[in-house]
Structures are given as structure tokens and as C-alpha cells.
């Protein structure tokens, strides 16, 4: 079943990605890629829209919202024009193929004119081809003009942003500015009281009575009671509980979410209801006072969320429930900095927004007051932010041994030292914070607010994404380690690890993309700018006549990876399940699987090239150019590759053979495309280039079969009974369980040595791989039997003769003069 599925999948994949044009496809090309009937009207409409947009762009007071709307309109025009161009190009390709099928037109005066139907069809196709070319050119012109207008709008927005940020106002330490501060605060509070009084007077008489107030109070109390009950139940069932050991990460994450929801989300729901009530018609919270209440609820909700989420993640009250490697004491210090920073941010934002959005405060907060206010609050916020950026709060000291959870905490090189990338990010954040803190002191209020507010907002979003990242990473780990993946799909540990890595990598990319898309608008990068950047990157970069498209490249890599994985799965099934059931020897089975692997690699590469849309003529040119390089620099690689194919076909060696190559001896473990792996008896791997195996002689002990001969030589004394010696050695060889009966063992007297007679027993065995064990056992038995039969094994010895006048004369004594222990016999000569 598995083999049929793999074969069907490969066949369908090849059909889907193969670059063929069937007759059916050509006959229906005009239906599937038909151009709009009113192309001229569409072009005229686009030109009119572009003319209007160009006129609006010239307006120097173009607001940011209108600019974003114009860019969205231009983006739609570019998308439509691109679709029209692709359709025209597709039909143009079909028409060109039809013209090539008709062949070249007759040329010359003496050429035979082609038949009238063919000539008419050629004329029609040429006219259609010219129309498609014109439409494609007009679409290109529209795209180029709209892209140019988009760039102009973006440049205008960037210029306006730079002018706004670099606009210098009053200096906060100017005496006149300082004098405005008490007056501004008094006017602000007085205006708040006036708005509250006017709002109270506007409430109907029955609503201001005891019954109305009592009813509102009862509703509020009931809501608070329900919210508190839900909070208690949530914390009791899912929140952190007293434990003796640290729970698993997924349990800690659930507890952190429950803690954040209970302490942050539920209060925020009440505040959201208040905000919605201030926006609704015929509500009691109406007018400017309702707008103030709505803004207060918004920033109070921000404060609750910003303080609840870090508390849930850091868990400063119980270190066993924390999600990061940050210790309990450092978590408390972080929370002591986060809470006042969030409070200052919300107060500052509330005052600034009321001055901008509530008409009653437009004439209350003067530029001088705002300059001093921004300076004071930015100075305080910047101080807390810089304190939060201290590395000692986030990175463990070298001596601390904290088990980091698998949640993607700050990467380090070991010993609490962050990687260079994070060092650079940390330095950049410090620089931006310092600029945002100091800028209001120089009168650049907008620049200071822009940097600090965006930094704080980005930090909150990054914290939320960090929590989600830990959740998704743990879920991916649980899914990959599930019983279904391990047993039903039968994936190996290495494969599961790769799947987990790739899934987490894709998840990280997706979270980064989400974070960038959410943060970019607050930094002045609009949604259309991001979409244009994505369109530019994935649409392809045109270099000359070649278009480099990341989308096609990624798709081709995906097809190549999937095809290669299927080929490897097929090889594994063949090697482990199918071929072992046959009577094919192991070496031939390896050759079959290796050949399928080579063919599969070529097929996977061909599918990837087809999906990438690479012109095969260009491949031919590249191959021609590479042939020169192959003749010089790549000849060794090609030589080894071809030698590997010859090894698989001729099979002078195969996997499992015992070979001797030069000074290396061992078993053949793998025959690869470039080299062969030999494992020595010491379990060391020797990589031998395939060309060396063919260019030099090698010894293969198991080339045809595993039968081999074991030769064991021993020396006996000259006075030994040689027939008895031969008989004993022959009996020992025949009695060995691994000795073959045919050819039967035999004994030879091979040499007369200085001190011994050399006798050699030769026996054949069915498995030469046991030669070392057989030799050891035979030698042990020879030593035991010789001792029983009184046969001596001599040692080389010399006899010295001394005279008083002559120099020492060295003679070799007969072996009989030495006993088995090597001592000189009693009848030896002495001078």
C-alpha cells in the first residue's frame, strides 16, 4: 500500500509540475487566459484615475490618511495591470507556439506560395500577436506610472514625518515656559470639573435621583461580583498552585495565561464596555466628558494589561511557575520598574490625547505647557526604560546554573554573554531611548514622543509574541513526539527532529512577519508600503532577460525537498522491507537502492528546475561553460563520480566486503557518489575516493564468496618426530568446527630454519571473516597438544666458545640442546 501511494504521488507530482503543453491545453488557452473585451476602456479608466491621483499628490497639505488611501488605490491599479499583463503574456506565448507550428513563411521570388487558409491563419495570428504585445506594453506603462506615483507619495510622507519630528518648539527650561506649568495644570483640572458638572446637569432629573443612582450602583456591583467570581474560579482551576517541583512548560504556560486573564483581561472587559458605551448613541456618557471617560478607560486598560502580562510570565511570587530563566528576585525588580513605567506612559498619553481629541481642551494646554510636560515625563520614562535595559536583569551571571525552558529565551554564547546580534540590538535600543529622553530637552517634543512611545509599544507587542512563541514551540514539540507521529507514521528520531526544527523555524518567521506588520504603522511605515515591499521581493527581480523570483525559488526548493524525501523513503522501504524478502545478496541490494537514489536525485532536480521555470537553453549554455571547468578544476570530482557508477555496475567491491586498500583494511560500509567508506577493525572510517579503487590494486577477501583458507605455521625442534607433528596438526585442523570437509585440511613442511623445522597447516573455512578467531583457537589447541605429546617448540639460541688467544667464536647450537623452557642442556659444550 505504501509503495503504491509513493508511486502515485510521484506520478501526479511529475504531471503537475512538468512543463508540457498538450493539444487540449493549447486548444483551450484562449478560454482560460482570455483578455478583457474592453481593454481600451480599462486602459482609459486607469489613465483617468492616475491623472486624478497625480493632481491630488501635488497638494502640499496632503494628510497621512489620504496618502494611505491613495496608495491603496494605486496598489489596486498595479495589481489589475499586472494581471492583465500576465494574461497577455500567456496568450502571446500560445500564439507564438502556433506560429512556430505553421513554420516560416515562404521567402524569395521563386518560392512556392503557401495555401490561402495557411496564409490567412498566419495573418490572423500575427495581428493577434501584435495586439497582445501592445496590451502588454500598455500594462507595463500603467504599472510603471502607478509605481512612480506610489514612490512619490511615500517620499512625501517621509518628508512630512521628518519635518514633524524635527520641528523644534519651546525649550522646557525656559522661565516663561516654567511659569505656564501651574496655570496649565489648574486650567486642565478646572476644565475637567466643568465638563463633569455640565455632564451632570445634562442628565435627566429622574436619572440624578436616588433610584437612578441606586440602579446604576447595583448593576456595577453585580458586574464586579460576577467578574470577581470568574477570576477566583479561573485562578483556582488553572492558575498557579503551591507545588514542590517545577511543572512542565505547557502547564506553566496555561497557568500564566490564566493568571493574565484573571488579573488583566477581566478588568479590561469592564473597561471595554465603558469605552463602547462612550461611543454609542443615546448613552449617558455623552459629549466631551464621555470622550474623556473613554480615553481614561482606554489607558487604564493598557495599564492593567501591561502590568498583568509580565507578572504572569515572570511569576515573581513563585519561581516554580516562571516561563523564563529569569530568577525570582530579578523578576520582582523588573516588575518594580514595569509598573511605574506603564503608569507614567498612560498618564502622559491620556493628557496628550485629551489635548488632541477633546475640543474642550484645545485652548487649555499651551505649547509651552506641553513642552515642559513632555520633557518631564520622557525623562522619567526614559530613566525607567534604561534601567530595564540593564543586562543584569535579563542575563544569568556566569556562575548561575539555571535550566532554561524550551521557550526561546535570550540566546547566549555561554556564561551569560549574549550573542553579537543581541548586543547590537541592545545598543540600538539604548541609543534610541537616550535620544527619545533627551530630545524634549532641546525642544524636539514630537521626536521624543515618537521614539519613546513606539519603543514601549513595540516592547509590549514583543512580549505578547514571546509568550505565543513559547506556546507554539511547546505544542509543536508535543505534536512531533506524539504516538501518531512515532508509531503510525514510523518516523525516525532524526526525521522528527528535522520536522520540529523546520516547523519552529517557519513559526518564528510567521511571528516576526506578524510583529512587523503590527508595529510598522506606528513607526510611519504604512500597510501599502509593506505590501509593495513584499510584492517587490516575491514578484521577482529582473536582471536583463532573466527574472529571479524568490517565490519560484522557494517552491522549487520545496518540490526538490519533498521529492528527495519520498525517494529516500522509497529507498528505505526497499532496503528494509522489500529487498530483504528476496534472495538477492546484500551487495546487489545495496547497488539497487543506490541506483534508485541516483535516479531519484536526478528526477528531483529536474522537477525543481521545471517548477523554477528555468529555460533549458540557458541550462545548455551553462553546461557548455561548465564543461571547460570540468576539464580543469572539476575533473577529479567527475572522475570519482563516474568511478562510483562503474563500481556499482561492475561491482569489484560491494557493501560488506573485506578489502585491503594500501595500508587500510576493513569492511566496505557505503559506496557513495564520490567516495567509498571503509570501516577498519578499530571502528575507524576511512574515506577512499572511488577513482583510487579503480586506479590501484586492492585485495578483496570476499569478492565472489566468503570461503577462504587459514594458514597457521609453527616451528618444531630438529629431533622431533615430524610424522607425529604433522598428524597432530592435521587432527587439530580437522576437528575444528569451522573447517570445511572439502577441500580438506592438509599439512606441509615448508622450511628448514636455523633452529627449527617450519610446519604449516592449511584449512579452508566457509566464512573467512572468522580467520582471526579460527587462528587463535587453532594455535591454542596446538600449544596444548604439543605439550601433551612432548613436542618441543625451539627458540633461537647461540653458543659462545672462548679461548685465551682467539677471539670469541659464535656457533648456533642444535635445537635439541634446549628444552621447552629455553635453558641450555647439560651436555652442551663450554670452553
N, C-alpha and C positions, 0 to 999 in steps of 0.2 A: 504493500500500500504506500509506504514511504517513497519507494523508488518511482512508482507511477506518478505520485504527486510532484516529486522533484522534476521528472522529465516533462510533465505537463506545464509546470511553472516556467521552466527554461524555454520551452517551445513558445508559450504565449508571450514571454518577455522578448524573445527574439523577433516575434511578429510585430509587437507593439513598437519597438524602437528601431526596427530595420528601415533604412531609407529607400524603400521601393515605391514606385508609382504604378499601380495596377491600372488596367484599362478602365475598370469600374471607377476608380478614384478620379481618373482624368475625365471620364465622361460626366461625372457629377461635380467637377471642380467649380464650374460656373454657378451651380446651385448653392454649394457650401460656402463659397467666398464671393458671393455676388456683391457688387458695389452698389451704393445707394443710387436710385434712379435720378435723384435731383442733386447730383454732386455740385453743379454750378450754383444752385440756390444755397447749398450748405456752405460753400466757399464764400459766397457773398454775405451770408449771415455772420460767419466768423469774422470777416473783414470789418463789417459794421460794428460788431461787438468790440473788436480790438481798437477801432478808431475812438469809440466812446471811452474805453478804458484808458487809452493814451491821453485823452483830454482830461480825464479825472486825475491822472497821475501828476499832471503839471500843476495841480493845486498845491500851493506851499503849505496850506493848513490841513493837509490830509491826516485824518486821525488814524490811530493804530487799528481800531476796529474796522474802519472802512478799508484800510490797506489789506487786512487779512481777508475781508470779503472779496476784494478784487483779486487777490492771489488764488482764492478758491475757484473763482470764475475762470481765471487763466488756466488753472490746473485741469478743469473740466475740458476746456478747449484743446489743450495739449493732448489729453487722453483720447478725445474723439478723433483728432487729427492723426494721432499715432495709429489708432485702429484703422482709419481709412487708408493710411499708407501701407500698413501690413496687408490689408485686403488687396490693395492694388498690386503690391509686390508679389503676392501669392498668385493672383490671376496672371500677372505678367510672366511668371515662371511657367505656368501651364501653357500660355500662348507660345512662349519661346520653344518649349518642348514640341508643340505641334508643328511649328515652322521647321524645326530640325528634322521632324519625321517626314515632311514634304521634300526635304533635300534642297540643295542650292538651286536657284533659278538658272535657266539656260543662258549662257553668255556667248557673245560673238555673233557675227552676221550669218555664219553658216550653221549655227546651232539649230537643232530641231525645236520648234516652239512647243511648249508644254500644252496639254489639253486645256480646253476652256474651263471646265469645272475646277481643275487644279489651280489655274491662274486666278480664277475668281476667289477661290478659298485663300490663296496666298495673299491677295489684295486685302481681303477682309481681315485676315489675321494681322497683317502689317498695320492696318488702320487701328485695330483694337489695341495692338501693342503700343502704338504711338499715344493713344488715349490714356492707357494705363501709366505710361511714363510721365505724361503731362500731369495726371492726377497725383502721382507720387511726388513729383516736383512741387506742385502747389501745396500738398500736405506738408512737405519739408519746409516750405516758405512760411506756412502758418505756424508750424512748431517753432521755427527759429524766431519769428516775430513775438510770439507769446512768451517764449523763454526769455527773450531780451526784456520784455516788459516786466516779467517776474523779477529779473535781476535788478531792474531799476527800482521797483517797489521795495525790494529787500535793502537796496542801498539807501533809499530814502528813510526806511525805518531805522536802519543802523545809525544814520546821521542824526535823526531826531533823538534816538536814545542817547547817543554820545553828547549831544547838546544839552539834553535834560540832565544827564549825570554830571556834566562838567559845569553846569550853571552854578555860579557862586553867589550865595546870599549873605545875610548879615553874620558877622562874627559873634559867636556866643558869649565871648568875654568882653564885648563892648559895653561900656557903662549904660548907654541908652537901652540896650537890649536887656541887660540885667534888671533895669528898672521896670521893664514891661512884664516881668515874670509874675510878681504878686498880683498885679492888676489883671493879667490874663487868667490866672487861676481863680481869682474872685469872680470875674465875669463868667467863666466857664461853669462854676458851681451855681452861680445865681441863675444862669440860663437853664441849667438842669432843673432847679427848683421851680422856675417859671413854667417850664414845659410840663412838669408834673402837676402843678396847680391848674394849668389850662386843661390838661387831660382830665383831671378830677372834676372840674366844672362841666366838662363836656359829657360826662356820664349821666344818663337819665336819673331822675330823682329816686325812682324805685330801686335802681341799681346801687345807689350810695347808702341805702338804708341797711339796717341790721340784718334783714332777711337776705338781701343780696350778698352782703359780705360773708354772712354765715354759710350760705350755699357755696360760694367760691372757696371758702376755707375748708369746708367738708370735702369738696372734690379734690382739693390739693392734698389734704391729709390722707384720703383714700388712695390717691395715686402714690404718695410717698410710702404708705404702708404696704401696698402691693409690690412696689419696687424693692423695698427692704426685705420682704419675704422672699422674693425671687433671688435677691442677692444672697441671702442666707442659705437657701436650698442649693444654689449653684456652687457656692464655696464648700458646702458640706459634702456634696456628692462628687464634685470634680476638682475642687481646689486643693491646695497643698495641705497635707495632713502630717502629723508627727510620725516620723519613720526613723529607723535605726540605720538603714543603709540607703544609699542614693538610688532612687528608682531609675528605670530605663528612660532614655531620652524622650520617647514618644509620650510616656506618662508625664514627664516633667513639662513637655510642651502643652499637653492638654490642661495641666494644672495652671500653667502660665496664661493660656487663653481664657480659662475660667476666671482666674483672678483679674485679668484685664477687663473682661466683660462685666464682671460683678462690680468692680470699683471704677470703671470708666465708661463702659457702653451704656449701662442702665441709667446713670445720671445724665448721660448725653442724650438719651431718648427723651427724657423730660424737657431738656433744653431745646431739642429739635422741635418738639410740639410747640413750645413758646415761639420759636422762630417762625414756624409755619403760621401760627395764629397772627403774628405781626404782619404777614404778607397777605392774609386773606381779607376779602371784602366783608364789610359789616361786622367787624370784630371790635372788641372792647379796647384792644391795643392798636389804636389808630394814630395817624399823623406823625409828627416829628418825635413825639415821646415813644410811640410804638417802634419807630426806627431805632431809637436809642436802646430800647429794651431788647430788640432783635440783635443789635450789634453786641450788647453785653452778653446775651445768651450764646452767641457765636464764639466769642473769645473765652467765655467761661468753659464752654465745651472743649475748645482747643486746650485749655489749661488742664482739664480733667484727663483728656486723652494723653497728652504729652507726659504727664506725670504718672499715669496708671500703667502705660505700656512698658516704660523702662523698669518700673517697680516689679512688674510681672516677670520680665526677662532676667533681671539681676537677682531677684529674690533676696534682698538684704537681710530679711528676718530669719531665713533658714537656708544655709548654704547647700543643703542636700537637694534643693529644688531649683537651683540656678541652671540656666541654659548655656551659660558661657563658662570659660575658665577663670573668670574674674572672681576673686575671693570675696568673702562676706564683708570684710572691713572696707575693701575698695568699693564694693557696691554701695555701701552706706555713704561713702564720701562722694560718689558720683551722684546719688540721689540728692544729697545736700547741695549740690551745685545745679542739678537739673531743675529742681522745684523753684528756686528764686529766679533762675534764668527764664523759665516759662512764664512766671508771674510778671516779670518786667516786660517781656515781649508782648504779652496780652494787654497790659495796661497801655503800653506805648501804641500798639496797633489800634486799640479801642479809641484813644484820644485822636489819633491821626485820621481814622476812618470817620469818626463823627464830624471832624472839621471838614472832610471832603464830601460826605454823602448826606449829611443832615443840613438843610438850608438854614436852620436857626443858628448854627454855629459858624457860618461862613464869615461873619464880621467880628467874631469873638477872638479867635486865635490868630493873632497877627504874625507875619513872617518872622519878626524878631523873637516872639514867644516860642514859635515852632523851632527856631534855630537853637535856642538855649535848651528847650525840652529834648530835642533830638540828640544834642551833644551830651546831655546828662545821662539819658537812657542808653545811648550807644556806648558810652564809656563804661557804664555798669554792665551792660550785656556783653560787651567785648571782654571785660575782665573775667566774667564767669566762663565765657566760651574758651578763652585762653587757658583758664585753669582746668577746664575739661579736656583740653588737648595735651595735657601732660602725659608723656609715655608711661610714667609710673602708675597711672590709673588703669591702663589697658593692657600692659605687657607684664608678664611674670618676671620677677628678677631671676638671675641665673641659678640661684640655689633653690628656687621653688620647684617642686615636682608636683604639678597639678595635672591630673588626667583630663586632657581636653576632649570634649564631646565631639562626635562626628557632625558638627554643625557649621563647619566652615569658619572657625574663628580666625583672628588675625594671623596671617602666615608669617612665620619666623624662620630664621636660619638656624635656630637652636640657641639656647642660652638667653632667651628673652630679647634677641636682637632682630628687629623687623627687616624684611627684605628691602632692597633698594627702591623698588617701586612704591612701597608703602611709606618709605622715608620721604620720597619726593612728594607724595600726596599730602603727607603730614606737614611738610614745609610749605606747600602751596596754600593749605588751609590756614596756617598761621599767618602767612603774608596777607591773604585776603581779609582775615579777621582784623589784623592790625590796621590795614587801610580803612576798613569799614568803621573802626573805632576812632581813628584819628581824623578822618575826612570831615566830620561835622565841626571839629575844632578850627578848620580852615575855611569854613563856610560852605562846604560841599555836602549839603544835607541829603540831597537825592542820592548821591553816590554812597554815602554811609548807610542809608536805609536799604538801598538796592543790594549791597553786599551782605550786610548782616541778616536781613530778613530772608534772603534767598538761601544763605548758608544754613540758617536754623531750619527753614522749611525743608531743605534737601536732607538735613540730618534726620529729621523726623521720618521722612519717607524712606530713607536708607535703613532706619531702624525697623520699620514695618516690613520692608523687603527682606531684611536679615532674618526676622522671625519666620516669614514664609519660606525662606530658603532652607532653614533648618527643618521645617515640617516636610517639605517636598523631598529633601535629601533622605530623611528617615523613611518616608513612605516608599521611595524608590528602593532603598536597601531592603525593606521588608518584602516588597514585591519580588525582587530578584532572588531573595532567599526563600521564597515560598515553596511549598511542596509541589505545586503545579509546575513551576519552572525547573525544580531539581529532578523530579521523578517523571512527570508526564512528558515534558519536552526533553528530558535526559540531557540537559546542557551541563558541560563540564564546568568546574570551578573557574578555570581561566576564562572561559567564554562568558560566564556570568559576571565576572569582574569587569570584563571589557564592556558588557552591556550596561552595567551600573555606572561605569565611568562615562560612557557616551551619553547616557540619559541625564546624568547630573550635569555634564558639560552643556548639553542643549538647554536644560533647565536654567543654568546660570546665564546663558546668553539671552534667554527669553526674559528673565527677571531684569537684566541690565537694559534690554530694549524697553520694557515697561517703565522702568525707572527714568530712563532718558526722556521718553515721551511725556511723562507726567511732570518732570522737573523743567524741561526745556522752555515751555511757555513763560514761566516766571523769570527766566533769565533773558527773555527777549527773543527766543527762537520759536517762531510760530509753527503750528501744525503743518501748514503748507510747505514751509522750509524743510521740515523733516521729511515729508513725503517726497519733495523734489530731490533731496539728497539720496533717499532710498531708491527713487526711480533712476537717478543717475548712476548709482552704484550697481544695481541689479539689472538695469537696462542694457549695460554693456558700454565699454569704452572702445571707440573706433580708432584704430591705428592704421592709416592708409586704407586698404581694401579689406582689412581684417577687423572683425568685431570681437572683442574679448568680453564675454558675458559671464559674470560670476554665477548667475543662475544656472546657465548651461554647464559650467564647470562643476558646481556643486551637485547638479543632477547626474552628471556623468560619473563623478566620484561615488555617488550613492549607488548607481547601477553597477559600477565595477565592484564595489564592496559587497553588494548583495549577491551578484553573480559568483564572485570568488568564494563567498561563504557557502553558497549552495554547492559549488564544485568541491569544496573541502568536506562538506557533509556527505556528498556522494562518495568521495574517496574514503572517508572514514567508514561508511557503511560497507563499501566493497572490501576494505581491509579487515574489518572486524566481524562482519556478519555474513557476507555473501561468499567471497572467495575462500574463507576457511572451510566452508561446507563442500568445496570441490576437492579434487585430487591433485590440484596444481601445486607444485612445490613453492616454498616460501619465496625464493628469489624471483621466480617468474611472477608471483602475485605482486611483489613489490614493483617489478617492471611495469605491470599493467596499471597499477594505481599511479605510478609516477608518470606514465604516458598520458593517462587521463588528466592528471594535474596540469601537464604542459599544454595539452589541447584546451583544457578549460581556461587556463590563463590567457591563451590567445583569443578564445571566444569572448571572455570578459573584457579584454582590452578592445576588441572590435566593437562590442556593444557600447562601451564607454565612448569610443570615438564617434560612433554613429549618433549617440544622444547629444554629444557636444556639437554636432553639426560641422565637423572639420571636413574641409574639402580634400578628397583623396588625392587630387592632383598636387596639392601642396604637400601631402604626405610623401608622394613620389619624389618631389623635389628635395624634401628633407632627407629621404632615404638615399638619394643620389649624393647629397652632400655628406651624409654620414658614412657612405662607403669609403670616401677618402680617409676619414678619421679612423674607420675600422682597419684600413690598410696600414695605418701607422700606430695610433695610440691605443686602439681597442682590439688589436689583433689577438692579444693574449686572452682577453675575455671571450671573444668569439671562438677562439681555438678551444678553450675549456668547455664552452657551451656545446660545440659540435662534438667534442670528445665525450661529453656526458651522454649525448644521444647515441654515439657509437657504443658506449658501454652498456646502455640499455638494450641495444639491438643485438650486438654480438655476445654480450654477457660473459666476458672473460672473468669478471668478478660479479658477485651478487651479494645482496644483503645476507649476512650470516656466515659468509666465507671467512676462513682463517688465512690471512695473507701476510706476506713479508715484503715490504717495500723499503729497500735500502736498509737502514738501521731500525726501522719501525716494524713492529709485528703486533698483530691483534686481529679483532673481528671487524668486518665491514658493518657499520651501523646504518649508514644512509648514503645514497648516491644522489646528489643534488645537481642543479643545473650547472654550477661552476666547479664544484669540488666534491670530493668523497670524504666522508667521515669514518675514520678507523679508531676503534676503541682498544687501547692496549690492555695487557693483562693487569696493569696497575691502575686501570679505570681512568686513564688519561685519554683525551680525544685528540687525535692527530688529523688535521685537515690537509689532504693531499689534492692539489689541482688535478683535474681529470686528464689534462694533457700529459702530465707526468706518468700517469698509469699506463698510457699508450706508448709513450716515447722511450720508456726504460723497462727492463725486465723485472718481473715480480714473481714471487712464489705463492701459489695458491694451493694450500693443503686440501681444500675441499671443493675443487673445481667441478669434477664430474660426480663424485660421491664422497662420503666421509670415511671410506675404508683406507687404512694406512698401515705402515709397517713400523714396529717398535724395535729398535736396535739397542741392546744392552751389552756392554763389553766389560770384562773383568780379567785381571791377571792372576795367574797361579804360579806356584813355585816350580822349578825345573824338575824336582824329584817327585812331583805329583803324578798320580795315575791319570793320564789325560783322557782315557776312555771313560773312567769313572766320573771325571769332571764333566765331560760332555753329556753323559747320561743324566747326571743330577740336574744340570741346567735345562736339559730338554724336558725332563719330568716337571720341573717348576713352571716352564712356559706352557706346557700342555694343560697343566692343572689350573691355570688362571681362568676365571670365568669370562673374561672379555677376549680370550684368544680364539681366533677362528679355526675351525677344523680343516678348512680348505681355503687358501693354501695352509698346510700345517706348519708349525714351528720347526726350525732346524737350527743346528749349532755349527759354527765354523771356528777353526783355529786360524786366526788372522795374522799373527806375527810372533817372532821370537825377539823379545826385548832383552835389554842388558841384565835385568834382574827377574824377569817373569816371562811366562808364555801367555800371550793375549788370546782369549777365547771370547767369542761373541755369539749370543743367542738372538735370533731374529724371529719375530712372531707378528702375525697380522691381526688387526682388530677392525671391527665394523665401524667404530667411531674414533677417529684419530684425535678428536678433541680431548679424549681422556689419556693422551700419551703421557703427560706428566704423572698422573695418578698411577697408571699402569707401570711405568718405570720405577716409581717409588716402591710399589708393592713387590715387584719382581726382585729388586735389589735387597729389600729387607728379607725376603724368603731365601735368596742366595746366601746372604750372610749367615742366616740361621742354619741352613742345611750344610754349608761348608764347615761350620763349627761342629755339627753333629758327625759328619763324615771324616773329620780330621784333615780336611784340605786347607792348606795354608795359602794366604794371600801375602806375597812378599812385599817388602818395602825396599826402595833403592838404598844401597849402603856401600861404603868404601872401606878397604883395609889398608892401613899405612904400615910400611916396612921401613925401619930406621937402622942405619949403620953408622959407625963412628966416622968413617971417611967420606961416605957417599951422601948425596942429598936424599931427601925422603922420596920414596917411590910409592906411587898410589896405584893400588890394584882394586879391582872390583871383585868382591867376594861372591861365591855362588850363593844362590838364594837359599840353598839347603842349610847354610851355616847360620841362618837367622830363624828363630822360631816365630810364631804368630805375634808375639809381643814386640818384635823388632830388636831383641837383645842378641848379642854375639854368642854363638855356640861354644862349648867348652873345648872342642878340638880345633879351634881356629889358631892360626899362626900368629906369633908375636916375635918381633925381632929383639 
